[in-house]
Amino acid sequence: MVYAQDVTVKGKVTAQGDEMPGVTIMVKGSSGQGTITSVDGSYSLKVDTKGTLVFSYIGYETVEVPVKGRSVINVELQESSMALNEVVITVPYGTAKKSTFTGSAGIVDKKLIASSQVSSVTKALQGSVAGLQSFSTSGQPGEDASIYIRGIGSANASTTPLYVVDGVPYDGALSSISSQDIASITVLKDAAAATLYGSRAANGVIMITTKQGAESAPTIELSAKYGFSSRAVSDYDQLSTDDYFKLQWEAIRNKAMDDGHSAEDAAQRASSGLISSIGINPYGTKYAQPIGLDGQLVAGATPLWNDSWEDALTQDAHYTDLSARISGGSKHTKYYFSLGYLDDQGAYICSGFKRYTLRSNITSDLRDWLQVGLNVSGTHSIQNYPKQNDTAIGNIVLAARSLPSFYPVYERDLDTGAYLRDENGNRIYDYGKYRKSSYSGYNFAQSMYYDKNEYKRDAASIRGFLQITPIKGLSYKMSLSVDYNSKFSHDYSNPTYGKEPLVGSVSKSNYRTTGMTFNNVVNWERSFKEVHNIRLMAGQEYYEYNTSNFGGSRSGVITDGYYEPDAASTLTGFSGNSDQYKLLSYFGSAEYSYNQRYFLSASVRTDGSSRFHPDNRWGTFWSFGGSWKIYQEAFLEEAANSWLSNLSLRASYGAQGNDNVGYYAYQELYSVGSFLGETTLHTSRLATPDLSWETNLNFNIGLDFGFFNNRINGTVEYFNRASKDLLFSRDLIPSSGFSSIDANIGKLKNYGWEFTLNGTPVLTRDWTWRLSVNATTYKNKIVKLPTEVMWQGSKKWVEGGSLYDFWLYEWGGVNPETGDAQWAYYDADGTRHLTNDYSSLTSDKKVKAGSSLPKLSGGFQSDLTWKDLSLSMLFSYGIGGKIYNNDITMLMKVNGGNGDSMSKELLNRWTPENTHTDIPRLTQDGTSKFTSSSTRWLVDRSFLRLKTITLNYNLPKSWLHPLTVKDASVFVQGENMLTFSKQQGLDPEQPVSGMASFRYPAMKTISFGINVKL
């Protein structure tokens, strides 16, 4: 007789190197014999030596392993591609399975969030989700990017999406939230997805969920990154000192010839007048005229210095990100605590961002029917923010570009080029009073260290809830949330270093906001006869937003180093005001599904806004949606059992509102002033009691598909977003005393396609390779305007056109015979003419020259894993669209540099030997309009950028166990490592308007880090 023998099997279950707690292990064929893995993924089970163990966990492939008498069995689980259908997304006032959701939602890969090296998570979203566009208006650390979802839905009201954190609309800067605390980001794009947030969701919704605790022993996670930052794109190439002097000489010579002087006399004038036109001779006193009569350097002339102002005004920036997190919990209480520190230095001196964060998330089941939760976070940040985005002298980016290298940073001996030093042996900063440019008397390399441009922000967020579940399927949730934000600005101009006369000034201001949201939500869900499922929701919400700001400035600082207003003598300004906004809402939704195959949804919300007259205060918004799992039909049964994993059709239609048109949109407003010492009061705005909501009508239809157990899956969607009752200014007769009045009279449409494709071409025990790509193409169309034509700078708004169409004078090239700049214009019959007289052109001669909107945009991602080593990359791209490059016009000095930097492109200027070029003849006559607004300065905004790259290695468990460490990994990360674009020096990440204007460039960061789990 043979008896069965038992053996105690021990082992560990992992997935991609991570220990897997809670994995179910059953003995195949037994009636309940089994166990689950502990916190570190280990297990122990007594089993027949000839038995088979079955390992299962939600979202992973089930694994069967014959025991075969072994006492140690370790198992590596592979993520199930079918888990796509179980993905849970965050939706208004709850969660939903993505596979049964009737709306349009995109999920940001959590790996992208964790690996981002930006101070604001908004800058990590570019290329992550179809339909979402991220335009970074500044590379300054601490600044948020501008986000647009499915186009631009308004001309004059807000176009910003609603940000929702842990289920409640968030009032504050996204830079206040640490990426290490974010568990998931969901982008809601259509009416079915976002209508329940009503008027605040007209431009889409970005749902951010922070990390929570889980039922487990306490887990401690430590993360550290340290790296280096610099400009992502090198600045424009400029002329060397030698070439600069040659071209300056040529411009002077040509002007003299234009004035009637002979070639010989003009050359003599150019050689003798060259140094005086610039102000300094970098070739030394030995070469009083460094450029000879032939326009070339005289023999032996060599610059005695070559000082890079770009180097002088930039710094070796460092990036530091530290965080500590503790999470865990019991069956009834779960917790998550975190601390974070970020130091993100800017590429330019005196710029950067420091942030300190604290978060505590706790949920507790006080009774089986009663749950409470409290999320509390606090942030303190300091942002050094020098002037950086206009043509003002103080713009640090423009100054670094505009000062040529022959202007020394430090004073030099003009005979030898040696540094001049003070009595202590220190180099003396050169303020260049001799400079012929507008920077005469300035040296920011020294003075900025004595100035202050600082923002201090304090942010606190409290989100608490109480949920009662009296009976199965019925719940009531009450939530109260408060967001507090304080922005303190402190600007100081020192009285010692800078352009004389120096008086010094100081200004301080504070802008404080408080947002409070209180809501009550009831949910009821029930299934009938196993095929019918109904879910109903009803709720009420009250929102109040208060702002308060004040500030003042004084001049005449008594001495350097005293930064407070009391240290200045003269009051130059003081102002302050407060505003309040209230919103009362009622909402509800209904969802029905039949046999988990057919799904219907409907929602409605009515909002009452304090921004409108009581007669027009309430707006009602709604949506309908449906989806159909086609692959579950009988006629596709054979395909579903072999190669078809998913085929679902979704459609939705609904209306959303937009009331972000100003705090007192309907009221008559007055301004207080003074005249001859007396107080005055005058009307500043006419009453508009009929002003009401802007409305977005959104249609969406999408097809989700999956093949071969979802190894290949994706989505194709079409959307049509029609905006009506847009806020525009209607012209009034001059005798009214006002030029215009606000009214709801505009219509706009955004329509296009979105594509998402995911694939897993390699999936083996050791190798996994996942690829994904997304693309968006859409058009922005003006349907109705208050007048036939409206001009917005370089944009011309006409019905049938776009808000972002450039209308400019057409560049006609350079006259090959004369070297003059030319512009083209057309007669009514289409006949093309050329003129070199820019002033003769009128606005009706401007032509449509393309749009600033990309024709196609998106991103593609690659995740490659081999055993414990992984490499992840995200590329973002844009194809088509135009940028108007104001930056380069500042360097195209065809009148001669005269002390301002000149572009290297000027080497290709027109000369009698080089007649076929697009750069005119150089001359100092000062009348050239070459750099005036025209299509000459439009650039294709197409680009490809390696947004993030991460190389990660999970350290072997055998190294960690003696150290009582559960997991540890080391990594190298890069942000904005590679950029390919159409024009050298131009950062393709420009505002949606397409206007490049001396902005702080995007940052490239490479860092090294470690993650440890205890």
FENTA-V697135 format. One record per backbone hydrogen bond with DSSP energy under -0.5 kcal/mol. CO is the residue of the C=O (numbers start at 0). NH is the residue of the N-H. E is the energy in kcal/mol with one decimal. If there is no record, write none. Layout:
CO/NH/E
CO/NH/E
This chain:
4/48/-2.6
6/8/-0.8
6/46/-2.6
8/44/-2.4
9/72/-2.4
10/42/-1.8
11/74/-2.0
12/19/-2.5
13/76/-3.2
14/17/-2.1
17/14/-2.2
18/20/-0.7
19/22/-0.7
22/36/-1.6
23/55/-2.5
24/34/-2.4
25/27/-0.6
25/53/-3.1
26/29/-2.2
29/31/-0.9
31/33/-0.6
32/26/-2.4
34/24/-3.1
36/21/-1.9
37/40/-2.1
40/12/-2.7
41/37/-2.7
42/10/-1.5
44/8/-3.1
46/6/-3.0
47/50/-2.1
48/67/-0.5
48/68/-1.9
50/66/-3.0
51/27/-2.9
52/54/-0.5
52/64/-2.8
53/25/-2.3
53/55/-0.5
54/62/-2.4
55/23/-2.2
56/59/-2.3
58/79/-2.6
62/54/-3.3
64/52/-2.8
66/69/-1.9
70/9/-2.9
74/13/-2.5
74/76/-0.6
77/60/-3.0
79/82/-1.7
80/83/-1.2
81/84/-1.6
82/85/-1.6
83/86/-1.3
84/98/-0.5
86/88/-0.5
86/97/-3.1
88/90/-0.5
88/95/-2.1
90/93/-1.9
93/90/-2.3
95/88/-3.1
96/99/-1.1
96/100/-0.6
97/100/-0.7
102/104/-0.6
103/188/-2.6
103/189/-0.8
105/186/-3.4
107/184/-0.5
108/111/-1.0
108/112/-1.2
109/113/-2.3
110/114/-2.0
111/115/-0.6
112/115/-0.9
119/122/-1.7
120/123/-1.5
121/124/-1.0
124/127/-2.3
124/128/-0.5
128/131/-1.6
130/149/-2.8
132/134/-0.5
132/147/-2.6
133/135/-0.6
134/136/-0.8
134/145/-2.9
139/142/-1.9
144/146/-0.5
145/134/-3.1
146/160/-0.5
147/132/-2.9
147/149/-0.6
150/152/-0.6
161/163/-0.5
161/205/-3.0
162/169/-3.4
163/165/-0.5
163/207/-3.8
164/167/-1.3
167/164/-2.5
169/171/-0.7
172/175/-1.8
173/120/-0.5
173/176/-1.7
175/177/-0.5
177/180/-1.5
178/181/-1.1
180/210/-2.4
183/208/-2.5
184/107/-2.6
185/187/-0.6
185/206/-3.4
186/105/-2.6
186/188/-0.5
187/204/-2.1
189/193/-1.8
190/194/-2.8
192/91/-0.6
193/196/-2.3
194/197/-3.0
196/199/-1.4
197/200/-1.9
198/201/-0.6
200/203/-1.9
203/161/-2.6
204/187/-3.0
204/206/-0.6
205/163/-2.7
205/207/-0.6
206/185/-2.6
206/208/-0.5
207/165/-2.8
208/182/-2.9
208/183/-1.7
213/215/-1.2
215/328/-2.2
218/220/-0.5
218/326/-2.2
219/1013/-3.5
220/324/-2.9
221/1011/-2.8
222/322/-2.3
223/1009/-2.0
224/320/-2.1
225/1007/-2.8
226/318/-2.4
227/1005/-2.2
228/316/-0.8
229/1003/-3.6
236/903/-2.1
239/243/-2.7
240/244/-2.3
241/245/-1.8
242/246/-2.4
243/247/-2.6
244/248/-2.2
245/249/-2.1
246/250/-2.2
247/251/-2.0
248/252/-2.8
249/253/-2.7
250/254/-1.7
250/923/-1.6
251/255/-2.1
252/256/-2.2
253/257/-2.3
254/258/-1.5
255/260/-2.2
256/259/-1.7
261/265/-3.1
262/266/-2.2
263/267/-2.1
264/268/-2.5
265/269/-2.3
266/270/-2.5
267/271/-2.2
268/272/-2.2
269/273/-0.9
272/276/-1.3
273/276/-0.5
273/277/-0.7
274/277/-1.1
274/278/-3.6
277/435/-1.0
279/281/-0.6
280/283/-1.5
281/303/-3.3
283/286/-1.6
285/287/-0.6
286/289/-0.5
289/291/-0.5
289/297/-2.5
291/294/-2.0
295/291/-3.0
297/300/-1.9
305/307/-0.6
306/308/-0.7
307/311/-1.8
308/312/-2.0
310/313/-0.7
312/348/-2.0
314/316/-1.5
316/228/-2.1
317/344/-2.2
318/226/-2.9
319/342/-2.9
320/224/-2.1
321/340/-2.8
322/222/-2.6
323/338/-2.4
324/220/-3.2
325/336/-2.9
326/218/-3.3
327/334/-2.5
328/215/-1.3
331/364/-3.6
332/329/-2.8
333/362/-2.3
334/327/-1.8
335/360/-3.1
336/325/-2.7
337/358/-2.1
338/323/-2.4
339/356/-2.4
340/321/-2.9
341/354/-2.5
342/319/-2.3
342/344/-0.7
343/352/-1.6
346/314/-2.5
347/350/-1.1
350/345/-2.3
351/383/-1.9
352/343/-3.3
353/381/-2.5
354/341/-2.5
355/379/-2.3
356/339/-2.2
357/377/-2.7
358/337/-2.3
359/375/-2.9
360/335/-1.8
361/373/-2.8
362/333/-2.8
363/365/-1.1
363/371/-2.6
366/369/-0.9
368/468/-2.7
369/365/-0.9
369/366/-1.8
370/466/-3.4
371/363/-2.9
372/464/-2.2
373/361/-2.2
373/375/-0.5
374/462/-2.8
375/359/-2.8
376/460/-2.6
377/357/-2.0
378/458/-2.7
379/355/-2.7
380/456/-2.4
381/353/-2.6
381/383/-0.5
382/384/-0.6
382/454/-2.9
383/351/-1.7
386/395/-2.6
391/394/-1.8
393/395/-0.7
394/398/-2.5
395/399/-2.0
396/400/-1.2
397/401/-2.3
398/402/-1.6
401/403/-0.7
401/900/-2.1
403/406/-1.5
404/306/-2.0
405/407/-0.8
408/429/-2.6
410/419/-2.2
411/413/-0.6
412/416/-3.4
413/284/-1.2
417/412/-3.1
419/427/-1.4
421/424/-2.0
425/421/-2.5
426/428/-0.5
427/410/-3.1
428/430/-0.7
430/440/-1.8
431/434/-1.5
436/439/-1.3
438/441/-2.0
442/445/-1.5
442/446/-2.3
443/447/-1.4
445/448/-1.1
446/449/-1.5
446/450/-0.6
447/450/-0.7
451/491/-2.8
452/384/-2.8
453/489/-2.6
454/382/-3.3
454/456/-0.5
455/487/-3.4
456/380/-2.6
457/485/-2.4
458/378/-2.9
459/483/-3.2
460/376/-2.4
461/481/-2.5
462/374/-3.2
463/479/-2.5
464/372/-2.0
465/477/-2.8
466/370/-2.7
467/475/-2.7
470/473/-2.0
472/524/-2.5
473/470/-0.6
474/522/-2.6
475/467/-3.1
476/520/-2.7
477/465/-2.3
478/518/-2.2
479/463/-2.5
480/516/-2.6
481/461/-2.7
482/514/-2.7
483/459/-2.4
484/512/-2.9
485/457/-2.3
485/487/-0.6
486/488/-0.6
486/510/-2.7
487/455/-2.8
488/508/-2.0
489/453/-2.4
490/506/-2.7
491/451/-2.3
491/493/-0.5
492/504/-1.8
500/502/-0.5
502/556/-1.5
503/555/-2.5
503/556/-0.6
504/492/-3.1
505/553/-2.7
506/490/-2.4
507/551/-2.4
508/488/-2.7
509/549/-1.7
510/486/-3.0
511/547/-2.3
512/484/-2.6
513/545/-2.6
514/482/-2.8
515/543/-2.4
516/480/-2.7
517/541/-2.8
518/478/-2.4
519/539/-2.2
520/476/-3.1
521/537/-2.2
522/474/-2.7
523/535/-3.2
525/533/-2.9
527/530/-1.7
527/531/-2.5
530/594/-4.2
531/527/-2.9
532/592/-2.2
533/525/-2.5
534/590/-2.7
535/523/-2.7
536/588/-2.5
537/521/-3.1
538/586/-2.4
539/519/-2.5
540/584/-3.0
541/517/-2.6
542/582/-2.6
543/515/-2.8
544/580/-2.4
545/513/-2.4
546/578/-1.9
547/511/-3.1
548/576/-2.4
549/509/-2.7
550/574/-2.6
551/507/-2.3
552/571/-2.5
552/572/-1.3
553/505/-2.7
554/568/-0.7
554/569/-2.8
555/568/-1.0
558/561/-1.0
560/562/-0.7
563/566/-2.0
564/567/-2.1
566/557/-2.8
569/554/-2.5
572/552/-2.4
574/550/-2.5
576/548/-2.7
578/546/-2.6
580/544/-2.9
581/609/-2.1
582/542/-2.8
583/607/-2.5
584/540/-2.5
585/605/-2.8
586/538/-2.9
587/603/-2.6
588/536/-2.5
589/601/-2.2
590/534/-2.5
591/599/-3.0
592/532/-2.1
592/594/-0.5
593/596/-2.1
593/597/-1.7
596/628/-2.7
597/593/-2.5
598/626/-2.2
599/591/-2.7
600/624/-2.5
601/589/-2.8
602/622/-2.1
603/587/-2.4
604/620/-3.5
605/585/-1.9
606/608/-0.5
606/618/-2.6
607/583/-2.0
608/611/-1.2
610/665/-0.7
612/615/-2.3
613/616/-0.6
616/608/-2.0
618/606/-2.8
620/604/-3.0
621/654/-2.7
622/602/-2.2
623/652/-2.4
624/600/-2.7
625/650/-2.3
626/598/-2.6
627/629/-1.5
627/648/-2.5
628/631/-1.4
629/632/-2.1
632/635/-1.6
633/636/-1.6
635/639/-3.0
636/640/-1.6
638/641/-1.3
638/642/-1.1
638/643/-3.0
642/644/-0.7
642/707/-3.5
645/705/-2.3
646/629/-1.2
646/630/-1.6
647/703/-2.7
648/627/-2.4
649/701/-2.7
650/625/-2.5
651/699/-2.5
652/623/-2.6
653/697/-3.0
655/695/-3.8
656/201/-0.6
657/693/-2.1
658/660/-2.5
659/157/-1.2
661/664/-0.8
663/666/-0.8
665/687/-1.6
668/683/-2.6
668/684/-1.6
670/681/-2.1
672/679/-2.4
674/677/-1.9
677/674/-2.7
679/672/-2.3
681/670/-3.1
684/668/-1.6
687/690/-1.8
693/657/-2.0
694/696/-0.5
694/723/-3.0
695/655/-2.6
695/697/-0.6
696/698/-0.5
696/721/-3.0
697/653/-1.8
698/719/-2.3
699/651/-2.6
700/717/-2.8
701/649/-3.2
702/715/-2.1
703/647/-2.6
704/713/-2.4
705/644/-2.3
705/645/-1.9
706/710/-1.0
706/711/-1.8
707/710/-1.6
710/759/-2.0
711/706/-3.4
712/757/-3.7
713/704/-2.5
714/755/-2.5
715/702/-2.8
716/753/-2.5
717/700/-2.2
718/751/-2.1
719/698/-2.4
719/721/-0.7
720/722/-0.6
720/749/-2.6
721/696/-3.8
722/747/-3.0
723/694/-2.2
725/727/-0.5
725/744/-1.9
725/745/-1.5
727/729/-0.6
727/742/-2.4
729/740/-1.8
732/735/-2.2
733/736/-2.0
738/731/-2.3
740/729/-3.5
742/727/-2.6
742/744/-1.2
745/725/-2.7
746/782/-2.0
746/783/-1.8
747/722/-3.6
748/780/-3.4
749/720/-3.8
750/778/-2.6
751/718/-2.5
752/776/-2.5
753/716/-2.4
754/774/-2.4
755/714/-2.4
756/772/-2.4
757/712/-2.5
758/770/-3.1
761/768/-2.6
765/866/-2.4
766/763/-3.5
767/864/-3.3
768/761/-1.2
769/862/-2.7
770/758/-3.0
771/860/-3.0
772/756/-2.6
773/858/-1.3
774/754/-2.8
775/856/-2.0
776/752/-2.6
778/750/-1.9
778/780/-0.5
780/748/-2.6
780/782/-0.5
781/799/-3.4
783/746/-1.9
789/796/-3.8
791/794/-1.8
793/806/-2.8
794/791/-3.3
794/796/-0.5
795/797/-0.6
796/789/-1.9
797/800/-2.3
800/781/-3.6
801/804/-1.1
803/851/-2.3
804/795/-1.0
805/848/-3.2
807/846/-3.2
808/934/-2.3
809/823/-2.9
812/821/-1.9
814/818/-3.1
818/920/-2.7
819/814/-2.7
821/811/-2.7
821/812/-0.6
822/834/-2.2
823/809/-0.8
824/832/-3.0
826/829/-1.9
830/826/-2.3
832/824/-2.1
834/822/-2.7
835/837/-0.9
836/839/-1.3
837/840/-1.7
841/844/-2.7
842/845/-1.6
846/807/-2.1
849/805/-3.3
850/881/-1.6
855/878/-3.3
856/775/-2.4
857/876/-2.4
858/773/-2.9
859/874/-2.9
860/771/-2.1
861/872/-2.6
862/769/-2.8
863/870/-3.1
864/767/-2.4
865/868/-2.7
867/953/-2.8
868/865/-3.5
869/951/-2.7
870/863/-2.9
871/949/-2.7
872/861/-2.5
873/946/-1.4
873/947/-1.6
874/859/-2.1
875/944/-2.9
876/857/-1.9
877/942/-2.3
878/854/-1.7
878/855/-1.9
880/940/-2.2
882/884/-0.8
882/938/-2.6
883/885/-1.4
883/995/-2.3
884/888/-0.8
885/889/-0.9
886/889/-1.0
887/890/-1.6
887/891/-0.7
888/891/-0.6
890/892/-1.4
890/902/-2.8
891/893/-1.6
892/895/-1.7
893/922/-2.5
896/899/-2.0
898/403/-0.5
901/238/-2.4
902/905/-1.5
903/906/-1.7
904/907/-2.2
905/908/-1.7
910/913/-1.3
913/910/-1.3
914/916/-1.0
916/813/-0.6
918/909/-1.4
919/909/-0.6
922/925/-0.6
928/931/-2.1
933/936/-1.5
934/937/-1.6
936/884/-2.7
938/882/-2.5
941/981/-0.7
942/877/-2.1
943/979/-2.8
944/875/-2.6
944/946/-1.4
945/976/-1.2
945/977/-0.6
946/975/-2.3
947/873/-2.6
948/973/-2.7
949/871/-2.6
949/951/-0.5
950/971/-2.2
951/869/-2.7
952/954/-0.6
952/969/-2.2
955/958/-1.2
955/959/-1.0
956/960/-2.5
959/962/-1.5
959/964/-1.8
960/963/-1.9
966/1012/-3.1
967/954/-2.5
968/1010/-2.7
969/952/-2.7
970/1008/-2.5
971/950/-2.7
972/1006/-2.7
973/948/-1.9
974/1004/-1.7
977/945/-2.2
979/943/-2.1
982/985/-1.5
984/986/-0.6
985/987/-0.6
987/989/-1.7
990/993/-2.1
993/883/-3.6
993/995/-0.8
994/996/-0.6
995/885/-1.4
999/138/-2.1
1001/231/-2.7
1003/229/-2.2
1004/974/-2.8
1005/227/-2.5
1006/972/-2.6
1007/225/-2.2
1008/970/-2.3
1009/223/-1.9
1010/968/-2.5
1011/221/-2.9
1012/965/-1.7
1012/966/-1.6
